[in-house]
Amino acid sequence: MRKKMNSFIQQLGLRMQADREELASRIAHAVKQDGRVEPQPGLFLNRVSVPNQRVYAVVEPSFCVIAQGSKDLWVGDAKFHYDTGHYLITTMGLPATGEVVQASCQRPYLGLRLVLDPSVVSSLMIESAGVVRERGDGAAVRGIDVSPLDAELLDAMLRLVRLTERPNEYRMLAPLVIREITFRLLTRPQGSRLHHLAIFGGQAHRMARAVEQVRENFNKPLRIEDAARDAGMSVSGFHAHFKAVTTMSPLQFQKHLRLQEARRLMLSEGLDAGEAGYRVGYDDQSYFSRDYKRHFGEPPMRDVERLRELATA
């Protein structure tokens, strides 16, 4: 029995290694230079050859797999490391800082991200009620985490990427594979996290809506009392649940969103620091400049000039 088990484990390991290598090859073929492509809506393939460059973004609900290399992601003060043996899942739009830590020209970082569809999550939770069960209340389940990648999930992602090379088949078969991936995620240890995406009632879903409200109104004053009342919680309970889900307090969350949008406005629309700060909700430019430097490491215009120089180098 032990020999059979060891043989099975060995064969499973070889199968997963072969799948990873094929997945890496297909991503490398689709993305021949550093950057990101979206071969089908909601599916992104990414290639990076130069490590240790931080990227700031709001990460939408996604399932992320690495075929080659490794990456760190920071949300607030929490750090998440994942590689070819682990996947990352996010179930809320969270302001994050990403950094590829293992990559080279010879062996670039190769990864993919599948955007999670709330309607698919809700449908599967209803249809598979006997198999997928909500674990506890779920309201304070953090909206991001890393777990070991198993053979079934890896195989499903590989099949999805294969289908991108056959667009006619993708239209018919990809929705089935995506439902399979979502179902497998729901039945894995991170299943409770996906309940943030479900569109029916419950405290976990009220908490998710509260986070989304802060996102949508990040440039307006944040009144914790009103947000807590809308979520049906006390102020202290709302604050505790919000931090448990996002790793940040509501005000920290709002500040990160404001600073990332201000950076985008200066880079993409040519706004100066004062106008960008005002547009995202800062009434005092000195406060904006101080917060910006603390977050990005440099004053606003110096940071933007550096980024522009990198883009034209």
N, C-alpha and C positions, 0 to 999 in steps of 0.2 A: 504493500500500500504506500509506504513512504517513497519507494523508488518511482512508483507511478506518479505520485504527487510532485516529486522533484522534476520528473520528466515533463510533466504538464507545465510547471512553472517556467522551466527552461524554454519550452516551445512558445509559451506566451510571451516571454521576454524577447525572443527572436522575432516573433511576429510583430510586436510593437516597435522594435528597432527598424524592421523593414518598412513599416507604415510611416514612421517618422522620416526615414530617408526619402521615401517616395513623396511625402508631403513637402519636405524641404525642396526637392527637385522641382516639383510642380510650381511652388511659390517662386523659386528662383527663375524659372522659365517665364512666368507671368510678369515678374517685376525685375527687369534686367538691370536697372540702375536704382540707387538709393531713392526711396520714396514710398508712396502708398497708391494702390489702385483699388478700384471698386468694380470687380468684374460683373457682379450682379448686385442689385439694390440690397443694402444691409450687410454685405459680406466684403470685408476689407483685407487685402493682403499687403504686408509691409516688409521692407528690406532696409537694413541699416548696416553700414560698413565701419562707421566711426563711433566707438563707444563713448560713454561719459559726457554726453550732451543732453542737458535737461530740457524737457518739453513740457510746457504748461497747457492744460486743456481741461474742459469739463467733459468727463467720461460718461457717455450715455449708457444705459443698461445694456450689457454685452457679456458674451462668453468669449474668452481670449485663450488661445493656444499658441505655444511656441514650438516650431519645428526644428529650430537651430538657434543656439545662443541663450541668453537669459536677460532678465529685466527687473528693475526695481520700480515700485510705484509708491508715492507718498500721498496720503490723504490726511490733511491736518498733520498731526505728529506721528501718525501710524505709518509704518513702512511694510510693504508687501513685496516679497521676492518670489519670482516664479521662473520656471525654466522648462525644458522639454519634458520633464516628468510631472509637471504640475500645471493646472489651469487656474485662471483668475476669472471670477464672476463679479460683475457689478449690477446692482438692481435699482440704482437711483442715479440721477445726474449729479455726479460729485466733482467738485473742483480738485484736480489732482496734478501731481508732478511726476512725469515718467522719465526714466533714464535707462537706456540699454547699457548693460555692464559687461556683456560678453559678445564681442563681434570683431571681425577683421575683414580686410578685402578678400582674403582667401576663404574665410568661413564667416560670411555675413550673418547678422541676426535676421531670421526669417520667421515671421509670425502672422497670425490671422485673427480677425475679430468678427464675430457674428452678433449683430444687434438683436436683442431679445424682444419679441413681439408680445405685449401684454395680452392681446386677444387670444394668442395661442396658449399662453400660460393659463388664462382663465378657463378656456375651453377644455384643456387637458385636466385641470383640477376638478372640473365638474364631471367630465366623462369617466375619469378614473378614480372616483371617490373611494372605492374599495381598496385601491392600491396606494394612492397618494394621500397621505393624511397630514394635516397641519399639525406641526409639533408645538404645542403650547400656544400662547397668545401671538408670538411672533413680532410684536410691536417693537421690541428693543433689539431685534436681530440686526447686526451691523450690515450695511448695504454693500459691503465689499469683502471678499476674502479669497484665499488660495486653498486649493485642495489637490491631492494626487490625481493625476490623469490616468484613467483606466483604459483597457483595450477597446471596450465598446464605444466610448466617447471618441477616442482617437480614430477608430475605424469609420465612424459616422462622419466626422469632419473631413477625413480623406475622401470619402465617397462624395461629399458635397463639393469639394474642390475639383474632383474629377469631372463632375457634371458641368462646371463652369466652362469647360472646353467643348461642351456639346449643348449649345444654347437651347435647341428645340427640346432636348430631353430635360434640361434644367427647369424649363417652365412647367413641365408635368410632374417631375419626380422630386425636385428640390423641396417643395412644401412638405412632402412626406418625410424626407430626411430631417428637415428642420423640426418637425413635430417629434420625431424620434429623439433628436438631441435634447429638445426641451423636456420630454418625458423622462429621459435618463437623468437630466439635471434635477428634476423634481424628486426623483427617487434616491438621489445621492445625499450625502451628509449636508450639502448646501441647499437642500430642497426648501427649507423654511425661508431662506433668503428670497426665493422667487415669489413668495407670497406678497412681497411689496408691489409686484407688478400686476397682481390680480385686480380686476376692476369691480368686484363686488365688496360688500361691507365687511366690518370688523375693525378692530383697533389697529392692526398692522397696516391696513389699507388707509385708515384715517391718518396715520403717522406718515405714510408715503405721500399722501396728498398734501399734508402740511409742509413737507420738505419741498414738494413741487411748487407750492405757493410762494415760498421764500425765493426759489429760483426765478419764478416768473416776475416777481416784484422786487428784485434785488436792488434796484436803484431808488426805491422808496423807503421812508423810515420804517423800521421793523418794530412793531408793538407786540411784545411777547405775550402780554395779557390777552390781546385779541386773537393771536394765533393759538394760544392754549385753549381759549374758550371755543374756537371753531373746531378744535380737535377733540373737545369734550374732556379736557384734562386740567389739572391744577397747573399753575405756573411752574412749580418745582418738578412735577411729574413730566410736563412737556419738555422742560430743559433736559432732564435726565434721559428721556427716551430719544430726544433729538440727537444728543451727543452719542448715545449708544449706537444709533443707526448710522450716523455720518462721521463719527470720530471727532466732531467739532461742535462747539456751542453754536446756537443759531446766529449770533453776531459774528463769530469767526467764519462761519459758512458764508454769510452774506459778504463779508469783507473779501474773502478769496474770490468770489464771483465778480465783485466790483473791480478788483485789481486786474483780473484776467481780461475782462471786457475793456477796461481802460487801455491796456496794452494793445489789444486788437484794434481799437479805435485810432490810436496813434500810428500803428504800423499800416493799417489798411486804408484809413480815411485821412491820414495826414493831420489829425488834430494835435494841437499843442497840449502840454501837460495840464494847464489850467482848464481848458475846455473839456478834455477827456475826463478829468476828475469830476467836473461839474455834471457831465452827462451821466456818470454812473452813481451819483448821489452824494459826492463830497461837497460841502459848502466851504471848506477851508482848504486852500491849496497846500499849505504847509503840512497839514495832517495827511493829505493825499500823498505828498512827496515822501514823507516819513514812512508811511505804511508801505508804499511802493518799494522803497529801498530795502526795507526790512524783509519784504517778500521775495523780490527778484535779485537783491544784492547790489543794485546800482540805482542812482536817481533816474527818474522817468526818461528824460531825453537822452541821457548817456546810454541807457540800456537800449533804447530804440535805435540810436545811431549804430551801436555795436551790431545789433541784429540785422540792420540794413547792409552793413559792410560784409557780414557773413553771407548774406543772400547774394551779393554781387561778386564775391571772391571766386 
